[in-house]
Amino acid sequence: MHDMESPATPMNDSSGDGMHNMNHNHTNMAMNVNMMHMTFFWGSNAEILFSGWPGTRLGMYVLALIVVFVLSVLIEWFAHCQLIKPGANNVKAGLVQTLMHAIRISLAYIVMLAVMSFNVGILLVAVAGHAIGFLLFGSRVFKDSEMTSSVKTSDLPSMSC
């Protein structure tokens, strides 16, 4: 392998310190890349969804956990709700279904991106939110036995990944 020689005069650098600046910028980029977690980790010092949020404050991390939990519960509510009445106008019902589907998918992508922060706390509250949401809105626990025999369980079809 050849060792590349550095140029005698750096381009566009009147200070003569171009290689130092280039190496410094490369080091800063490497440090920023290393700050991103690419494996699961515990801790409240994380970035979830937005740059700098929740940051290093524990209260903001708890808020992030609550937001992801609520979003997960809402996804399950949208997956199992029945807002369209039987006999409704097909065009209006179709538009409502489309809007509900768009909201459900948007929320699901937001939760997915939050989980991609690789923070174990975020993963746990996302799973717990989906589980509680399903328990409340999708399971038989809070439904009458007469309702469980009906065919229609939701206005929206199930999500398939």
DADA-V734475 format. One record per run of one state. SS is the DSSP state (a for helix, b for strand, c for the rest). FROM is the first residue (numbers start at 1). TO is the last residue. Records with the same first field share a line. If there is no record, write none. Layout:
SS->FROM-TO  FROM-TO
This chain:
c->1-17  36-40  42-45  48-53  56-57  81-89  116-118  138-144  149-161
a->18-35  58-80  90-115  120-137  145-148
b->41-41  46-47  54-55  119-119
